[in-house]
Amino acid sequence: MSSEHSSSGIPLSRRHVLGIGAGVAGSALLGACSSGPAGSSSADSKLPLPDSLPAKKLPGTHLSPLPGVAAAYEKLPVPGYVSVPKKPGSGGKVTAFTITYGPPPMPLKDNVWHQAINKALGVDLEPTIVPSENFGEKLVTTIASGQIPDLTTNEPSYRGRAARKFLPQGVFWDLRELIGGDKVKQYPNLARVPDYAWKNSRIDGAIYGVPNFRNQEIGGTIGFRQDWAAKGGMPDKPKNLDELFAWLKAIKAGGGKNSYPLATIDQTFSFCGLQTYKAPNNWKLNKDGSLTKDLETDEYEKALVFANKLWKAGLVHPDVITLTPNPAQYQGYFFSGRVGITNTNIDGYFGTTGLFAQLLQQQPNAKADVLIPPGWNGGLGMIGPDLGFYGMLSIPTSVKDKGRVAELLRIIDFLAAPLGSKEYYLTHYGVEGHNYEFKNGVPVSSTDTKIQSENFLSFLASFNSGFFFPNTKNDAMICQGYAEQMSKAFVADPTASLDSPTSFSKGDALAQTIQDYTQAIITGRKPVSALSELRQRWKSGGGDQIRKELEEAITAEKTAETKTGHK
């Protein structure tokens, strides 16, 4: 099923240019770090992370042989299997704090869906639902008040980054104590949280919430007009840098007058440049433990040169700078036939509402496909994997009774129910016969706007379950196949999930500097030689200090791993 939240799909994110780890690809910088050294942990370093089990095998389910790649679902069981055999709650009230990206839900006293959730959970769930634009500020004030809800949504790498500093200060339970190792098997749905989500959601080595996990194959690909490429004389996908340049020219030729293959700086520099030249994913970890920033490498310089070549050749839309931050605009250009390339999440291309389907609504004869970046000299290019989570459900340490904490974990286990289960249908679609009905084995939501407004769980039940595109023939398998190819090109950021105090205080200014220089070089307003000036400004403006702090964090993390044997 398509992820609830989109990212640019290209690794030139704020996280990338700031030189810091973050919980969401394409997200903003990390929040403030704890008072101890970067990467150090005041928690018990001997505690293991929770174990991870594979997805449940169901009829019509295809499990990938590659670790970390989500399952593909050709069909779902109806009415679903039971993943939580007993009510998790024991009565009483459970408070929650979460985020919404749309209008507020219907008042809960009149909400049939809410009543059904309460009955299934065995508690009275009382959520505080905060609009996304106010979420970060409200989260900070809520934590600072000391009156923290039983289940609190934390977004430590994006809107909730300012609250990140509270997490290592004993405000929330380190869940390793409760579900570390095989203890997590008491909660079968939590045991299916992928290993990468547990690892990458750590803060100072600890787990301060159950991660709202998603696929790591979020970005790193582009969608393109295959028919334009074929018409221009290149029906096959490019396999190296020279073929990539010729292929882009073929797309322009096939698109006709006033068409362009590329629409944004991200596509031009990140996909065609950094990924094709296999530049480091943010940082390169050297054998001696030191770090090299991507912009300090030869690959980065070659990527800039190639991107400038594409600009000079007229292969980039002239509105490139204004298009970069606006997916609706550059995707609109793709749908209308003004550009031949777009980008989104890998699962955002497929299904009856995906980008390719939207393209066909406006261009009925169009043919589109996905391209994974080729390496400049052949093979695959570089893809920076998403960290695989976009938030977490945390339990405050003000809940002292471990029996109560176990009950809250059982409730999260229910909310994390996987696709194909009765609990998933309830948490994601509502009450059968009221909020939705099954049509040809597919849950179809009501079109009544009042009934639609009953949806209230939001992040409380946002756990990605795999690739499922109803009413399509092969999209799930095709998408999973691309995800498998992408995973073979993964290059991890060695600083992922680590904190740097300087990145928080100076990161915005550094990001703007990098953006200004790269755009100017690509569009010819500055020579490529200006890269040396950029490197010096980055180093003196805080980059070297960020490097130092991250190197210390890596050393501390390796020391902890050596002592415990946990990685």
MARKOLTOR-102007 format. One record per residue (C-alpha): x, y, z. Coordinates in steps of 0.25 Angstrom, whole numbers, plus 2048, in hexadecimal, padded with zeros to 3 digits. Example, Ala and Ser with C-alpha at 12.3 -4.5 7.8 and 13.67 -1.06 7.14 Angstrom:
<sites>
8317EE81F
8377FC81D
</sites>
This chain:
<sites>
800800800
80580E7FD
80C815808
80482080F
80E82A80D
81682E801
825832800
82C8387F4
83182A7F0
83F8307ED
84A8307F8
84D83F7F7
845842803
84784C80E
84D840816
85683D80B
85C84B809
85C84E818
86584281B
85D83C826
85582F828
846830828
83A82882A
83382B81D
83982C80F
83783A80A
83483F817
83A84B81F
84684A829
846843836
842849843
84B84D84E
853842854
85583D862
85E84486C
86883986B
872837860
86C835852
868826850
86A82385F
86081C867
85B81E875
853812873
857803876
86080086A
85F7F186D
8507F1869
84D7EA85B
8447F0851
8377E884E
8387DC845
8317DD837
8297D2831
8257D1822
8177D581D
80C7CB81E
80B7C2812
7FC7C380D
7F67BE800
7FA7C87F5
8057CD7FD
8137CD7F7
81E7CE801
82B7D47FC
8387CB7FD
8407D8800
8407DD80E
8397EA811
8307EA804
8217EA807
8177E0803
80F7E17F7
8007DE7F8
7F87DA7EB
7EC7D87F4
7E77D9802
7E07CF80B
7D17D380D
7CD7D6818
7DB7D481D
7E27CC827
7E37CF836
7F17D583A
7ED7D9848
7E57CD84E
7E27D585B
7DD7E385F
7EA7EA862
7E47F486D
7DE7F187A
7D47FD87B
7D680B87F
7DC817877
7E881886E
7EC825869
7F482885C
7FA833855
7FC833845
7FC83B839
7F283D82D
7F584281F
7E784581B
7DB84B822
7D7847830
7CF83A831
7C183A835
7BE83C844
7C182F84B
7B482E853
7AD82C845
7B882483F
7B481683B
7C2812838
7C7817845
7BD80F84D
7C1803845
7D0805848
7CD807857
7C57FA857
7D07F2850
7DB7F8859
7D37F6866
7D680586A
7D1812868
7DB81985F
7DC828860
7E582E856
7EA83C854
7EB83E845
7F484A841
7F4850833
80284E82D
80585C82C
80485E83B
80985083F
818853843
81585E84C
809857852
81284B855
81D85385C
81385A865
80C84D868
81984686C
81D852874
81085287C
813844881
80584087E
809837873
7FE82E86C
7FF81F86E
80281D85F
80A829859
80E82B84A
81C82F849
82283483C
830836840
836839833
82C84382D
82084A833
823845841
832847840
83285284B
82D848855
83883E851
84084385D
83683E867
837830862
84482C868
841833875
83982887B
82B82E876
82782286F
82A813871
83680C86A
82E801865
83A7F8864
8387F5872
82A7F086F
82A7EA861
8397E885E
83E7DB858
8337D0858
82A7D7862
8247DE856
81D7D1852
8137D385D
80E7DE853
80D7D7846
80B7E383D
8167EB844
81F7DF841
81D7E2832
8227F0833
82E7EF829
83C7EE82F
8407FB828
83580382E
83A7FF83C
848802839
84680F832
83C81583C
846814848
84A82084F
85781F857
855810855
84880F85C
83A80C856
83081785B
824812853
81F808849
82380E83C
818810832
820809827
81F80A818
82780480C
83580880B
8338097FC
82D8167FC
83581E7F3
84181C7E9
83981A7DC
8328227D2
8268207C9
8288237BA
8208237AD
8258167A7
81D81A79A
825827798
83281F79A
82E815790
829820786
837827788
83E81A784
842814792
83780A796
8408037A0
8448087AD
85280F7AE
85D8067B5
8688107B7
86B81F7B7
86D8217A8
8608197A5
8598227B0
85D82F7A8
85882979B
84B8247A1
8488317A7
84A837799
84182D793
83683079E
83683F799
83683B78B
82A83178D
82383C795
82384678A
82485578A
82485C798
82684F79F
83184C7A9
83583F7AF
8398457BD
83184E7C6
8398507D3
8478527D9
8448457E1
84283D7D4
84E8447CD
8588447D8
8548397E1
84F82E7D8
8578317CB
8638357D3
8668317E1
85F8237E0
8658207D2
8738247D7
87081C7E4
8748277ED
8748247FC
866825802
86883180A
87582D811
88082280E
88581B81A
894819818
89C80D81D
8A3816828
89581A82D
895827827
88A82D81F
88A833811
87E83C80D
8798397FF
87B8477FA
88A8457FD
88B8397F3
88F8387E5
8828317E2
87A83E7E7
8828477DD
88083D7D2
87183D7D5
87184D7D4
87884D7C7
86F8437C1
86284A7C6
8688577C0
86A8507B3
85B84C7B3
85785A7B6
85F85F7AA
85A8547A1
84B85A7A4
84784D7AB
8428547B7
83585C7B8
83986B7B9
83086C7C6
8388627CD
83B86A7D9
82D86E7DC
8288607D9
8328597E3
82A85A7F0
81C8587E9
81884A7E6
80A84E7E1
8108577D7
81B84E7D1
8118427D1
80784B7CA
81184E7BF
81383F7BE
80483C7BD
8028477B3
80E8427AA
81784E7AC
8228457B3
8268377B1
82B8337BF
8258347CD
82882F7DB
8208297E7
82081E7F0
8228107E9
81480C7ED
80F81A7E9
8108167DA
80780A7DB
7F88077DD
7EB80D7D8
7EF81A7DF
7FE81A7DC
8058247D4
80581B7C7
7F68197C8
7F58287CA
7FE82A7BD
7F48217B5
7E88297B9
7EE8357B2
7F782E7A8
7EF8217A4
7FA81C79B
80681F7A4
80F8147A8
8178157B5
82180D7BD
82B80E7C9
83A8107C7
84480C7D2
8508157D1
85B80E7C8
86980F7CD
8728187C5
87B80C7C0
8708027C0
8687FA7CB
85F8017D5
86180F7DA
8608137E9
8538147F0
8528197FE
848811806
83D81880E
83F81581D
83280E81D
829816827
822823828
81F824836
81D81B843
81381884D
81981B85B
814818869
818822874
81F81D880
815824888
80E817886
815810892
80D803892
8147F9889
8067F1888
8007FE882
80C800879
80A7F2874
7FB7F5871
7FF801869
8097F9861
7FE7EF85E
7F57FB859
8017FF850
8027F184B
7F37F1847
7F57FF840
8017F9839
7F97ED833
7FE7E9825
7F67EA818
7ED7DE816
7E97DE825
7DB7E182B
7E27EB834
7E87F2828
7DB7F3821
7D57FA82D
7E1803830
7E2808821
7D480681B
7CB807827
7BE7FF829
7BA7F581E
7AC7F9819
7AD80781E
7BB80D81B
7BE803810
7BA7F7809
7C17EC801
7C07EC7F2
7C67E07EB
7CF7DD7F7
7D47EC7F8
7D07F5804
7C98027FD
7C780E806
7BA815807
7B98227FE
7B0829808
7B883580D
7B283481B
7B682581D
7C3828817
7C6832822
7C582882D
7D3824829
7DB828836
7E781E838
7F182582F
7FF822834
7FA81983F
7F880E834
802812829
80A806827
80E802819
80A7F4815
8107F2808
80C7F37F9
7FD7F27F6
7F67F97EA
7E77F47E9
7E17F37DC
7EE7F17D5
7F37E57CE
8027E47D1
8067F27D8
8097EC7E5
8137E27E0
8197EC7D6
81B7F67E1
8217EC7EA
82B7E87DF
8307F67DE
8317F77ED
83A7EB7EC
8437F17E1
8447FE7E9
8487F77F6
8547F17EE
8587FF7EC
8578047FA
86380C800
86080F80F
86381C815
86D819820
868824829
859820828
852822835
85E82983C
85D837841
866843840
86384F848
86985883E
860853833
85485883B
85A86683D
861868830
85A85E826
850868820
85B87281C
864867816
85886180E
85586E808
864870804
8658637FE
8588657F6
85C8727F1
86986E7EC
8658617E6
8598687DE
8628737DA
86D8697D4
8638607CE
85C86C7C7
8698727C3
86887E7CC
87587A7D3
8818727CD
8838637D2
8908697D9
8868707E3
8858627E9
8928647F0
88C8717F6
8808697FB
88885F801
890869809
88387080D
87C863812
88885F81A
88A86D821
87B86F822
87986382B
87C857822
889853829
883854837
87784B832
88184182D
88884183A
87C83F842
877834838
88482D839
88482D848
876827847
87A81C83E
886818848
87C818854
87280F84C
87D805848
882805856
87480185B
8737F7851
8807F0854
87C7F0863
86F7EA861
8707E2853
8637E984E
8637F0841
</sites>
